[in-house]
Amino acid sequence: QYPRYGARRIRIFLRRDGLVLGRDRTARIWAGAGLQVPAKRTRKRYRSQNRQPYVATGPNEVWAYDFVFDACANGQKLKCL
């Protein structure tokens, strides 16, 4: 009757109908019946057509940032670009 709900949500519905069960007992009955929440389907992600990185044909055509991490003698962290 409730295909998308798990044991926690079913326990709420049962309580509204007047059947009060504990959390563990509800989960045990739910699992014993072999019920499970169906897995959510993943969405297709957009893939860019340009899979190759840009290839430089001359000097100063491709630039990149580089971070350098270090620490001082007193333990303070440094992050340099």
PyMOL Python script that loads the backbone (N, CA, C, O; Angstrom):
from pymol import cmd

cmd.read_pdbstr("""\
ATOM      1  N   GLN A   1       0.818  -1.190   0.000  1.00  0.00           N
ATOM      2  CA  GLN A   1       0.000   0.000   0.000  1.00  0.00           C
ATOM      3  C   GLN A   1       0.872   1.268   0.000  1.00  0.00           C
ATOM      4  O   GLN A   1       0.498   2.274  -0.603  1.00  0.00           O
ATOM      5  N   TYR A   2       2.026   1.222   0.672  1.00  0.00           N
ATOM      6  CA  TYR A   2       2.936   2.360   0.730  1.00  0.00           C
ATOM      7  C   TYR A   2       4.285   1.949   0.138  1.00  0.00           C
ATOM      8  O   TYR A   2       5.203   1.628   0.893  1.00  0.00           O
ATOM      9  N   PRO A   3       4.431   1.949  -1.180  1.00  0.00           N
ATOM     10  CA  PRO A   3       5.628   1.376  -1.789  1.00  0.00           C
ATOM     11  C   PRO A   3       6.898   2.181  -1.568  1.00  0.00           C
ATOM     12  O   PRO A   3       7.984   1.602  -1.615  1.00  0.00           O
ATOM     13  N   ARG A   4       6.821   3.464  -1.334  1.00  0.00           N
ATOM     14  CA  ARG A   4       8.016   4.297  -1.280  1.00  0.00           C
ATOM     15  C   ARG A   4       8.463   4.576   0.153  1.00  0.00           C
ATOM     16  O   ARG A   4       9.411   5.334   0.358  1.00  0.00           O
ATOM     17  N   TYR A   5       7.807   3.986   1.143  1.00  0.00           N
ATOM     18  CA  TYR A   5       8.117   4.295   2.526  1.00  0.00           C
ATOM     19  C   TYR A   5       8.874   3.149   3.178  1.00  0.00           C
ATOM     20  O   TYR A   5       8.694   1.984   2.823  1.00  0.00           O
ATOM     21  N   GLY A   6       9.721   3.497   4.135  1.00  0.00           N
ATOM     22  CA  GLY A   6      10.461   2.516   4.904  1.00  0.00           C
ATOM     23  C   GLY A   6       9.754   2.220   6.208  1.00  0.00           C
ATOM     24  O   GLY A   6       8.620   2.643   6.431  1.00  0.00           O
ATOM     25  N   ALA A   7      10.445   1.483   7.071  1.00  0.00           N
ATOM     26  CA  ALA A   7       9.851   1.050   8.333  1.00  0.00           C
ATOM     27  C   ALA A   7       9.536   2.228   9.246  1.00  0.00           C
ATOM     28  O   ALA A   7       8.551   2.184   9.984  1.00  0.00           O
ATOM     29  N   ARG A   8      10.342   3.270   9.213  1.00  0.00           N
ATOM     30  CA  ARG A   8      10.107   4.415  10.093  1.00  0.00           C
ATOM     31  C   ARG A   8       8.800   5.117   9.749  1.00  0.00           C
ATOM     32  O   ARG A   8       8.025   5.477  10.635  1.00  0.00           O
ATOM     33  N   ARG A   9       8.567   5.307   8.467  1.00  0.00           N
ATOM     34  CA  ARG A   9       7.352   6.006   8.038  1.00  0.00           C
ATOM     35  C   ARG A   9       6.117   5.121   8.238  1.00  0.00           C
ATOM     36  O   ARG A   9       5.047   5.614   8.596  1.00  0.00           O
ATOM     37  N   ILE A  10       6.268   3.834   8.007  1.00  0.00           N
ATOM     38  CA  ILE A  10       5.148   2.904   8.204  1.00  0.00           C
ATOM     39  C   ILE A  10       4.726   2.884   9.672  1.00  0.00           C
ATOM     40  O   ILE A  10       3.542   2.760   9.983  1.00  0.00           O
ATOM     41  N   ARG A  11       5.713   3.007  10.578  1.00  0.00           N
ATOM     42  CA  ARG A  11       5.397   3.031  12.005  1.00  0.00           C
ATOM     43  C   ARG A  11       4.487   4.211  12.331  1.00  0.00           C
ATOM     44  O   ARG A  11       3.604   4.092  13.180  1.00  0.00           O
ATOM     45  N   ILE A  12       4.692   5.343  11.669  1.00  0.00           N
ATOM     46  CA  ILE A  12       3.843   6.524  11.876  1.00  0.00           C
ATOM     47  C   ILE A  12       2.424   6.243  11.385  1.00  0.00           C
ATOM     48  O   ILE A  12       1.449   6.593  12.050  1.00  0.00           O
ATOM     49  N   PHE A  13       2.316   5.605  10.212  1.00  0.00           N
ATOM     50  CA  PHE A  13       0.991   5.275   9.687  1.00  0.00           C
ATOM     51  C   PHE A  13       0.265   4.291  10.604  1.00  0.00           C
ATOM     52  O   PHE A  13      -0.935   4.432  10.841  1.00  0.00           O
ATOM     53  N   LEU A  14       0.985   3.302  11.118  1.00  0.00           N
ATOM     54  CA  LEU A  14       0.364   2.332  12.022  1.00  0.00           C
ATOM     55  C   LEU A  14      -0.106   3.003  13.317  1.00  0.00           C
ATOM     56  O   LEU A  14      -1.168   2.676  13.847  1.00  0.00           O
ATOM     57  N   ARG A  15       0.692   3.936  13.812  1.00  0.00           N
ATOM     58  CA  ARG A  15       0.308   4.635  15.031  1.00  0.00           C
ATOM     59  C   ARG A  15      -0.951   5.467  14.811  1.00  0.00           C
ATOM     60  O   ARG A  15      -1.792   5.569  15.703  1.00  0.00           O
ATOM     61  N   ARG A  16      -1.084   6.067  13.617  1.00  0.00           N
ATOM     62  CA  ARG A  16      -2.297   6.830  13.303  1.00  0.00           C
ATOM     63  C   ARG A  16      -3.523   5.930  13.246  1.00  0.00           C
ATOM     64  O   ARG A  16      -4.632   6.352  13.575  1.00  0.00           O
ATOM     65  N   ASP A  17      -3.310   4.660  12.817  1.00  0.00           N
ATOM     66  CA  ASP A  17      -4.421   3.708  12.744  1.00  0.00           C
ATOM     67  C   ASP A  17      -4.723   3.062  14.085  1.00  0.00           C
ATOM     68  O   ASP A  17      -5.676   2.289  14.188  1.00  0.00           O
ATOM     69  N   GLY A  18      -3.924   3.361  15.136  1.00  0.00           N
ATOM     70  CA  GLY A  18      -4.199   2.843  16.472  1.00  0.00           C
ATOM     71  C   GLY A  18      -3.346   1.667  16.871  1.00  0.00           C
ATOM     72  O   GLY A  18      -3.535   1.140  17.967  1.00  0.00           O
ATOM     73  N   LEU A  19      -2.411   1.219  16.040  1.00  0.00           N
ATOM     74  CA  LEU A  19      -1.537   0.098  16.374  1.00  0.00           C
ATOM     75  C   LEU A  19      -0.171   0.655  16.754  1.00  0.00           C
ATOM     76  O   LEU A  19       0.591   1.105  15.899  1.00  0.00           O
ATOM     77  N   VAL A  20       0.129   0.617  18.063  1.00  0.00           N
ATOM     78  CA  VAL A  20       1.374   1.194  18.556  1.00  0.00           C
ATOM     79  C   VAL A  20       2.415   0.084  18.682  1.00  0.00           C
ATOM     80  O   VAL A  20       2.258  -0.853  19.465  1.00  0.00           O
ATOM     81  N   LEU A  21       3.487   0.214  17.888  1.00  0.00           N
ATOM     82  CA  LEU A  21       4.583  -0.736  17.925  1.00  0.00           C
ATOM     83  C   LEU A  21       5.877   0.003  18.201  1.00  0.00           C
ATOM     84  O   LEU A  21       6.011   1.186  17.889  1.00  0.00           O
ATOM     85  N   GLY A  22       6.829  -0.709  18.792  1.00  0.00           N
ATOM     86  CA  GLY A  22       8.135  -0.108  19.025  1.00  0.00           C
ATOM     87  C   GLY A  22       8.915   0.020  17.727  1.00  0.00           C
ATOM     88  O   GLY A  22       8.586  -0.601  16.716  1.00  0.00           O
ATOM     89  N   ARG A  23       9.957   0.842  17.782  1.00  0.00           N
ATOM     90  CA  ARG A  23      10.771   1.097  16.597  1.00  0.00           C
ATOM     91  C   ARG A  23      11.463  -0.168  16.104  1.00  0.00           C
ATOM     92  O   ARG A  23      11.461  -0.455  14.907  1.00  0.00           O
ATOM     93  N   ASP A  24      12.052  -0.922  17.022  1.00  0.00           N
ATOM     94  CA  ASP A  24      12.766  -2.138  16.633  1.00  0.00           C
ATOM     95  C   ASP A  24      11.819  -3.213  16.119  1.00  0.00           C
ATOM     96  O   ASP A  24      12.126  -3.922  15.161  1.00  0.00           O
ATOM     97  N   ARG A  25      10.677  -3.324  16.762  1.00  0.00           N
ATOM     98  CA  ARG A  25       9.721  -4.345  16.328  1.00  0.00           C
ATOM     99  C   ARG A  25       9.176  -4.049  14.929  1.00  0.00           C
ATOM    100  O   ARG A  25       9.007  -4.954  14.112  1.00  0.00           O
ATOM    101  N   THR A  26       8.908  -2.773  14.670  1.00  0.00           N
ATOM    102  CA  THR A  26       8.436  -2.386  13.341  1.00  0.00           C
ATOM    103  C   THR A  26       9.492  -2.710  12.286  1.00  0.00           C
ATOM    104  O   THR A  26       9.171  -3.228  11.217  1.00  0.00           O
ATOM    105  N   ALA A  27      10.749  -2.404  12.592  1.00  0.00           N
ATOM    106  CA  ALA A  27      11.836  -2.676  11.652  1.00  0.00           C
ATOM    107  C   ALA A  27      12.006  -4.176  11.435  1.00  0.00           C
ATOM    108  O   ALA A  27      12.263  -4.618  10.315  1.00  0.00           O
ATOM    109  N   ARG A  28      11.862  -4.957  12.498  1.00  0.00           N
ATOM    110  CA  ARG A  28      12.004  -6.411  12.397  1.00  0.00           C
ATOM    111  C   ARG A  28      10.899  -7.011  11.533  1.00  0.00           C
ATOM    112  O   ARG A  28      11.166  -7.878  10.701  1.00  0.00           O
ATOM    113  N   ILE A  29       9.673  -6.562  11.722  1.00  0.00           N
ATOM    114  CA  ILE A  29       8.548  -7.054  10.910  1.00  0.00           C
ATOM    115  C   ILE A  29       8.731  -6.631   9.459  1.00  0.00           C
ATOM    116  O   ILE A  29       8.484  -7.414   8.541  1.00  0.00           O
ATOM    117  N   TRP A  30       9.165  -5.386   9.254  1.00  0.00           N
ATOM    118  CA  TRP A  30       9.379  -4.855   7.905  1.00  0.00           C
ATOM    119  C   TRP A  30      10.438  -5.669   7.171  1.00  0.00           C
ATOM    120  O   TRP A  30      10.251  -6.032   6.010  1.00  0.00           O
ATOM    121  N   ALA A  31      11.550  -5.955   7.847  1.00  0.00           N
ATOM    122  CA  ALA A  31      12.626  -6.727   7.221  1.00  0.00           C
ATOM    123  C   ALA A  31      12.224  -8.188   7.043  1.00  0.00           C
ATOM    124  O   ALA A  31      12.600  -8.823   6.058  1.00  0.00           O
ATOM    125  N   GLY A  32      11.461  -8.720   7.997  1.00  0.00           N
ATOM    126  CA  GLY A  32      11.028 -10.113   7.900  1.00  0.00           C
ATOM    127  C   GLY A  32      10.089 -10.349   6.737  1.00  0.00           C
ATOM    128  O   GLY A  32      10.043 -11.447   6.184  1.00  0.00           O
ATOM    129  N   ALA A  33       9.341  -9.326   6.363  1.00  0.00           N
ATOM    130  CA  ALA A  33       8.437  -9.446   5.227  1.00  0.00           C
ATOM    131  C   ALA A  33       9.182  -9.305   3.903  1.00  0.00           C
ATOM    132  O   ALA A  33       8.600  -9.474   2.832  1.00  0.00           O
ATOM    133  N   GLY A  34      10.482  -8.991   3.986  1.00  0.00           N
ATOM    134  CA  GLY A  34      11.276  -8.862   2.768  1.00  0.00           C
ATOM    135  C   GLY A  34      11.048  -7.552   2.048  1.00  0.00           C
ATOM    136  O   GLY A  34      11.353  -7.435   0.862  1.00  0.00           O
ATOM    137  N   LEU A  35      10.514  -6.563   2.751  1.00  0.00           N
ATOM    138  CA  LEU A  35      10.235  -5.275   2.127  1.00  0.00           C
ATOM    139  C   LEU A  35      11.458  -4.375   2.201  1.00  0.00           C
ATOM    140  O   LEU A  35      12.241  -4.447   3.148  1.00  0.00           O
ATOM    141  N   GLN A  36      11.607  -3.553   1.223  1.00  0.00           N
ATOM    142  CA  GLN A  36      12.672  -2.560   1.246  1.00  0.00           C
ATOM    143  C   GLN A  36      12.279  -1.392   0.361  1.00  0.00           C
ATOM    144  O   GLN A  36      11.495  -1.538  -0.576  1.00  0.00           O
ATOM    145  N   VAL A  37      12.832  -0.241   0.670  1.00  0.00           N
ATOM    146  CA  VAL A  37      12.555   0.948  -0.115  1.00  0.00           C
ATOM    147  C   VAL A  37      13.298   0.806  -1.436  1.00  0.00           C
ATOM    148  O   VAL A  37      14.497   0.529  -1.427  1.00  0.00           O
ATOM    149  N   PRO A  38      12.632   0.986  -2.565  1.00  0.00           N
ATOM    150  CA  PRO A  38      13.326   0.871  -3.844  1.00  0.00           C
ATOM    151  C   PRO A  38      14.408   1.929  -3.974  1.00  0.00           C
ATOM    152  O   PRO A  38      14.243   3.056  -3.508  1.00  0.00           O
ATOM    153  N   ALA A  39      15.500   1.568  -4.599  1.00  0.00           N
ATOM    154  CA  ALA A  39      16.616   2.488  -4.768  1.00  0.00           C
ATOM    155  C   ALA A  39      16.224   3.616  -5.713  1.00  0.00           C
ATOM    156  O   ALA A  39      15.511   3.410  -6.695  1.00  0.00           O
ATOM    157  N   LYS A  40      16.702   4.803  -5.393  1.00  0.00           N
ATOM    158  CA  LYS A  40      16.418   5.941  -6.257  1.00  0.00           C
ATOM    159  C   LYS A  40      17.275   5.837  -7.510  1.00  0.00           C
ATOM    160  O   LYS A  40      18.442   5.449  -7.449  1.00  0.00           O
ATOM    161  N   ARG A  41      16.691   6.184  -8.633  1.00  0.00           N
ATOM    162  CA  ARG A  41      17.429   6.147  -9.886  1.00  0.00           C
ATOM    163  C   ARG A  41      18.269   7.406 -10.006  1.00  0.00           C
ATOM    164  O   ARG A  41      17.803   8.505  -9.706  1.00  0.00           O
ATOM    165  N   THR A  42      19.497   7.242 -10.443  1.00  0.00           N
ATOM    166  CA  THR A  42      20.365   8.398 -10.589  1.00  0.00           C
ATOM    167  C   THR A  42      20.059   9.127 -11.892  1.00  0.00           C
ATOM    168  O   THR A  42      19.682   8.519 -12.893  1.00  0.00           O
ATOM    169  N   ARG A  43      20.229  10.428 -11.851  1.00  0.00           N
ATOM    170  CA  ARG A  43      20.001  11.223 -13.044  1.00  0.00           C
ATOM    171  C   ARG A  43      21.221  11.136 -13.948  1.00  0.00           C
ATOM    172  O   ARG A  43      22.346  10.976 -13.476  1.00  0.00           O
ATOM    173  N   LYS A  44      20.986  11.244 -15.248  1.00  0.00           N
ATOM    174  CA  LYS A  44      22.097  11.289 -16.182  1.00  0.00           C
ATOM    175  C   LYS A  44      22.775  12.641 -16.054  1.00  0.00           C
ATOM    176  O   LYS A  44      22.120  13.681 -15.992  1.00  0.00           O
ATOM    177  N   ARG A  45      24.073  12.606 -16.016  1.00  0.00           N
ATOM    178  CA  ARG A  45      24.826  13.841 -15.881  1.00  0.00           C
ATOM    179  C   ARG A  45      25.315  14.307 -17.232  1.00  0.00           C
ATOM    180  O   ARG A  45      25.599  13.506 -18.123  1.00  0.00           O
ATOM    181  N   TYR A  46      25.407  15.595 -17.366  1.00  0.00           N
ATOM    182  CA  TYR A  46      25.863  16.201 -18.606  1.00  0.00           C
ATOM    183  C   TYR A  46      27.355  15.936 -18.771  1.00  0.00           C
ATOM    184  O   TYR A  46      28.139  16.173 -17.852  1.00  0.00           O
ATOM    185  N   ARG A  47      27.734  15.457 -19.912  1.00  0.00           N
ATOM    186  CA  ARG A  47      29.144  15.244 -20.229  1.00  0.00           C
ATOM    187  C   ARG A  47      29.557  16.235 -21.298  1.00  0.00           C
ATOM    188  O   ARG A  47      28.899  16.375 -22.330  1.00  0.00           O
ATOM    189  N   SER A  48      30.637  16.908 -21.039  1.00  0.00           N
ATOM    190  CA  SER A  48      31.107  17.860 -22.037  1.00  0.00           C
ATOM    191  C   SER A  48      31.718  17.090 -23.209  1.00  0.00           C
ATOM    192  O   SER A  48      32.270  16.003 -23.038  1.00  0.00           O
ATOM    193  N   GLN A  49      31.609  17.664 -24.373  1.00  0.00           N
ATOM    194  CA  GLN A  49      32.129  17.014 -25.570  1.00  0.00           C
ATOM    195  C   GLN A  49      33.648  17.123 -25.639  1.00  0.00           C
ATOM    196  O   GLN A  49      34.302  16.280 -26.254  1.00  0.00           O
ATOM    197  N   ASN A  50      34.210  18.145 -25.019  1.00  0.00           N
ATOM    198  CA  ASN A  50      35.652  18.351 -25.056  1.00  0.00           C
ATOM    199  C   ASN A  50      36.306  17.567 -23.921  1.00  0.00           C
ATOM    200  O   ASN A  50      36.414  18.076 -22.805  1.00  0.00           O
ATOM    201  N   ARG A  51      36.734  16.361 -24.184  1.00  0.00           N
ATOM    202  CA  ARG A  51      37.326  15.506 -23.162  1.00  0.00           C
ATOM    203  C   ARG A  51      38.823  15.757 -23.003  1.00  0.00           C
ATOM    204  O   ARG A  51      39.380  15.466 -21.944  1.00  0.00           O
ATOM    205  N   GLN A  52      39.484  16.286 -24.025  1.00  0.00           N
ATOM    206  CA  GLN A  52      40.915  16.532 -23.997  1.00  0.00           C
ATOM    207  C   GLN A  52      41.187  17.906 -23.370  1.00  0.00           C
ATOM    208  O   GLN A  52      40.460  18.861 -23.647  1.00  0.00           O
ATOM    209  N   PRO A  53      42.220  18.017 -22.534  1.00  0.00           N
ATOM    210  CA  PRO A  53      42.581  19.341 -22.047  1.00  0.00           C
ATOM    211  C   PRO A  53      43.142  20.188 -23.179  1.00  0.00           C
ATOM    212  O   PRO A  53      43.631  19.670 -24.183  1.00  0.00           O
ATOM    213  N   TYR A  54      43.063  21.474 -23.000  1.00  0.00           N
ATOM    214  CA  TYR A  54      43.515  22.389 -24.039  1.00  0.00           C
ATOM    215  C   TYR A  54      45.018  22.226 -24.247  1.00  0.00           C
ATOM    216  O   TYR A  54      45.785  22.290 -23.287  1.00  0.00           O
ATOM    217  N   VAL A  55      45.435  22.021 -25.460  1.00  0.00           N
ATOM    218  CA  VAL A  55      46.844  21.811 -25.782  1.00  0.00           C
ATOM    219  C   VAL A  55      47.425  23.129 -26.269  1.00  0.00           C
ATOM    220  O   VAL A  55      46.885  23.756 -27.180  1.00  0.00           O
ATOM    221  N   ALA A  56      48.529  23.547 -25.657  1.00  0.00           N
ATOM    222  CA  ALA A  56      49.173  24.797 -26.030  1.00  0.00           C
ATOM    223  C   ALA A  56      49.964  24.605 -27.322  1.00  0.00           C
ATOM    224  O   ALA A  56      50.652  23.600 -27.504  1.00  0.00           O
ATOM    225  N   THR A  57      49.854  25.578 -28.205  1.00  0.00           N
ATOM    226  CA  THR A  57      50.632  25.536 -29.448  1.00  0.00           C
ATOM    227  C   THR A  57      51.773  26.536 -29.407  1.00  0.00           C
ATOM    228  O   THR A  57      52.622  26.549 -30.299  1.00  0.00           O
ATOM    229  N   GLY A  58      51.801  27.388 -28.360  1.00  0.00           N
ATOM    230  CA  GLY A  58      52.867  28.366 -28.219  1.00  0.00           C
ATOM    231  C   GLY A  58      53.014  28.765 -26.767  1.00  0.00           C
ATOM    232  O   GLY A  58      52.222  28.341 -25.926  1.00  0.00           O
ATOM    233  N   PRO A  59      54.010  29.570 -26.460  1.00  0.00           N
ATOM    234  CA  PRO A  59      54.217  29.990 -25.068  1.00  0.00           C
ATOM    235  C   PRO A  59      53.105  30.918 -24.587  1.00  0.00           C
ATOM    236  O   PRO A  59      52.543  31.687 -25.367  1.00  0.00           O
ATOM    237  N   ASN A  60      52.796  30.839 -23.295  1.00  0.00           N
ATOM    238  CA  ASN A  60      51.796  31.678 -22.618  1.00  0.00           C
ATOM    239  C   ASN A  60      50.381  31.493 -23.157  1.00  0.00           C
ATOM    240  O   ASN A  60      49.594  32.439 -23.116  1.00  0.00           O
ATOM    241  N   GLU A  61      50.039  30.350 -23.643  1.00  0.00           N
ATOM    242  CA  GLU A  61      48.666  30.081 -24.096  1.00  0.00           C
ATOM    243  C   GLU A  61      47.833  29.389 -23.030  1.00  0.00           C
ATOM    244  O   GLU A  61      46.629  29.633 -22.943  1.00  0.00           O
ATOM    245  N   VAL A  62      48.437  28.537 -22.221  1.00  0.00           N
ATOM    246  CA  VAL A  62      47.713  27.805 -21.186  1.00  0.00           C
ATOM    247  C   VAL A  62      48.294  28.186 -19.831  1.00  0.00           C
ATOM    248  O   VAL A  62      49.502  28.108 -19.608  1.00  0.00           O
ATOM    249  N   TRP A  63      47.400  28.600 -18.930  1.00  0.00           N
ATOM    250  CA  TRP A  63      47.811  28.974 -17.589  1.00  0.00           C
ATOM    251  C   TRP A  63      47.061  28.094 -16.588  1.00  0.00           C
ATOM    252  O   TRP A  63      45.960  27.618 -16.864  1.00  0.00           O
ATOM    253  N   ALA A  64      47.670  27.892 -15.439  1.00  0.00           N
ATOM    254  CA  ALA A  64      47.036  27.097 -14.392  1.00  0.00           C
ATOM    255  C   ALA A  64      47.407  27.658 -13.030  1.00  0.00           C
ATOM    256  O   ALA A  64      48.473  28.252 -12.869  1.00  0.00           O
ATOM    257  N   TYR A  65      46.541  27.473 -12.060  1.00  0.00           N
ATOM    258  CA  TYR A  65      46.829  27.869 -10.690  1.00  0.00           C
ATOM    259  C   TYR A  65      47.412  26.685  -9.949  1.00  0.00           C
ATOM    260  O   TYR A  65      47.057  25.537 -10.217  1.00  0.00           O
ATOM    261  N   ASP A  66      48.302  26.962  -9.021  1.00  0.00           N
ATOM    262  CA  ASP A  66      48.905  25.904  -8.227  1.00  0.00           C
ATOM    263  C   ASP A  66      48.953  26.375  -6.782  1.00  0.00           C
ATOM    264  O   ASP A  66      49.427  27.477  -6.505  1.00  0.00           O
ATOM    265  N   PHE A  67      48.474  25.566  -5.874  1.00  0.00           N
ATOM    266  CA  PHE A  67      48.518  25.895  -4.458  1.00  0.00           C
ATOM    267  C   PHE A  67      49.652  25.135  -3.801  1.00  0.00           C
ATOM    268  O   PHE A  67      49.891  23.965  -4.100  1.00  0.00           O
ATOM    269  N   VAL A  68      50.354  25.821  -2.894  1.00  0.00           N
ATOM    270  CA  VAL A  68      51.430  25.206  -2.120  1.00  0.00           C
ATOM    271  C   VAL A  68      51.037  25.313  -0.657  1.00  0.00           C
ATOM    272  O   VAL A  68      50.704  26.398  -0.181  1.00  0.00           O
ATOM    273  N   PHE A  69      51.074  24.199   0.060  1.00  0.00           N
ATOM    274  CA  PHE A  69      50.716  24.166   1.470  1.00  0.00           C
ATOM    275  C   PHE A  69      51.974  23.953   2.294  1.00  0.00           C
ATOM    276  O   PHE A  69      52.844  23.162   1.931  1.00  0.00           O
ATOM    277  N   ASP A  70      52.058  24.673   3.412  1.00  0.00           N
ATOM    278  CA  ASP A  70      53.204  24.538   4.289  1.00  0.00           C
ATOM    279  C   ASP A  70      52.760  24.914   5.694  1.00  0.00           C
ATOM    280  O   ASP A  70      51.611  25.306   5.898  1.00  0.00           O
ATOM    281  N   ALA A  71      53.654  24.798   6.655  1.00  0.00           N
ATOM    282  CA  ALA A  71      53.356  25.166   8.024  1.00  0.00           C
ATOM    283  C   ALA A  71      54.554  25.888   8.620  1.00  0.00           C
ATOM    284  O   ALA A  71      55.702  25.570   8.311  1.00  0.00           O
ATOM    285  N   CYS A  72      54.277  26.859   9.474  1.00  0.00           N
ATOM    286  CA  CYS A  72      55.328  27.600  10.159  1.00  0.00           C
ATOM    287  C   CYS A  72      55.870  26.773  11.318  1.00  0.00           C
ATOM    288  O   CYS A  72      55.354  25.699  11.628  1.00  0.00           O
ATOM    289  N   ALA A  73      56.902  27.283  11.944  1.00  0.00           N
ATOM    290  CA  ALA A  73      57.500  26.599  13.092  1.00  0.00           C
ATOM    291  C   ALA A  73      56.537  26.550  14.269  1.00  0.00           C
ATOM    292  O   ALA A  73      56.599  25.626  15.081  1.00  0.00           O
ATOM    293  N   ASN A  74      55.639  27.540  14.373  1.00  0.00           N
ATOM    294  CA  ASN A  74      54.681  27.551  15.472  1.00  0.00           C
ATOM    295  C   ASN A  74      53.421  26.731  15.176  1.00  0.00           C
ATOM    296  O   ASN A  74      52.510  26.680  16.002  1.00  0.00           O
ATOM    297  N   GLY A  75      53.362  26.093  14.011  1.00  0.00           N
ATOM    298  CA  GLY A  75      52.235  25.225  13.669  1.00  0.00           C
ATOM    299  C   GLY A  75      51.160  25.892  12.850  1.00  0.00           C
ATOM    300  O   GLY A  75      50.197  25.236  12.454  1.00  0.00           O
ATOM    301  N   GLN A  76      51.295  27.188  12.580  1.00  0.00           N
ATOM    302  CA  GLN A  76      50.294  27.883  11.768  1.00  0.00           C
ATOM    303  C   GLN A  76      50.382  27.424  10.320  1.00  0.00           C
ATOM    304  O   GLN A  76      51.480  27.306   9.776  1.00  0.00           O
ATOM    305  N   LYS A  77      49.242  27.163   9.689  1.00  0.00           N
ATOM    306  CA  LYS A  77      49.209  26.646   8.331  1.00  0.00           C
ATOM    307  C   LYS A  77      49.314  27.785   7.328  1.00  0.00           C
ATOM    308  O   LYS A  77      48.777  28.873   7.540  1.00  0.00           O
ATOM    309  N   LEU A  78      50.014  27.516   6.233  1.00  0.00           N
ATOM    310  CA  LEU A  78      50.148  28.471   5.144  1.00  0.00           C
ATOM    311  C   LEU A  78      49.619  27.867   3.858  1.00  0.00           C
ATOM    312  O   LEU A  78      49.800  26.678   3.592  1.00  0.00           O
ATOM    313  N   LYS A  79      48.964  28.699   3.066  1.00  0.00           N
ATOM    314  CA  LYS A  79      48.456  28.275   1.762  1.00  0.00           C
ATOM    315  C   LYS A  79      48.800  29.378   0.782  1.00  0.00           C
ATOM    316  O   LYS A  79      48.309  30.501   0.902  1.00  0.00           O
ATOM    317  N   CYS A  80      49.633  29.063  -0.175  1.00  0.00           N
ATOM    318  CA  CYS A  80      50.098  30.062  -1.139  1.00  0.00           C
ATOM    319  C   CYS A  80      49.625  29.695  -2.529  1.00  0.00           C
ATOM    320  O   CYS A  80      49.616  28.525  -2.914  1.00  0.00           O
ATOM    321  N   LEU A  81      49.225  30.727  -3.287  1.00  0.00           N
ATOM    322  CA  LEU A  81      48.810  30.530  -4.671  1.00  0.00           C
ATOM    323  C   LEU A  81      49.968  30.847  -5.576  1.00  0.00           C
ATOM    324  O   LEU A  81      49.842  30.748  -6.796  1.00  0.00           O
TER     325      LEU A  81
END
""", "prot")
cmd.dss("prot")
cmd.show_as("cartoon", "prot")
cmd.util.cbc("prot")
cmd.orient("prot")
